[in-house]
Amino acid sequence: MLVNKDIEKHLNFQFIKPIDYLEWMAKIVLVTKTIGEIRVSTDFCDINNDFPKDDFPLLNIDMIVDSITGHDTLSFMDGFLGYNQILINPSDQHKIAFTTSWRNFC
């Protein structure tokens, strides 16, 4: 029921769309947030295992903190437990597809 409701909400806002064919397929998972709220998410772990590792991994957190020293403003992407929608190029949307028991979406 929770998954259906969340999927319908995202369909209504046109954040996702139904698709027939999946090149990559992620699973739906329910995640309990620190505030106790349950959110529907996608699990890309299996897909990540199929891709080669990045030759240029992210910097060590100590290096990142050192590099921002002296700046007046720092932005946190999580927006204090918020959720950010990132627009994906239509030609790449099939790469973040997920499946449910009744339909496939991207």
MOGI-V383088 format. One record per backbone hydrogen bond with DSSP energy under -1.0 kcal/mol. NH is the residue of the N-H (numbers start at 0). CO is the residue of the C=O. Records with the same first field share a line. If there is no record, write none. Layout:
BEGIN
NH->CO, CO
END
This chain:
BEGIN
4->0
5->1
6->2
7->3
8->4
9->5
10->6
11->7
12->8
13->10
14->9
15->9
18->103
25->96
26->42
28->40
30->38
32->36
35->32
38->30
40->28
42->26
47->43
48->44
49->46
63->59
64->60
65->61
66->62
70->67
78->75
81->77
91->88
94->91
95->92
96->93
97->104
98->25
99->102
104->97
105->16
END
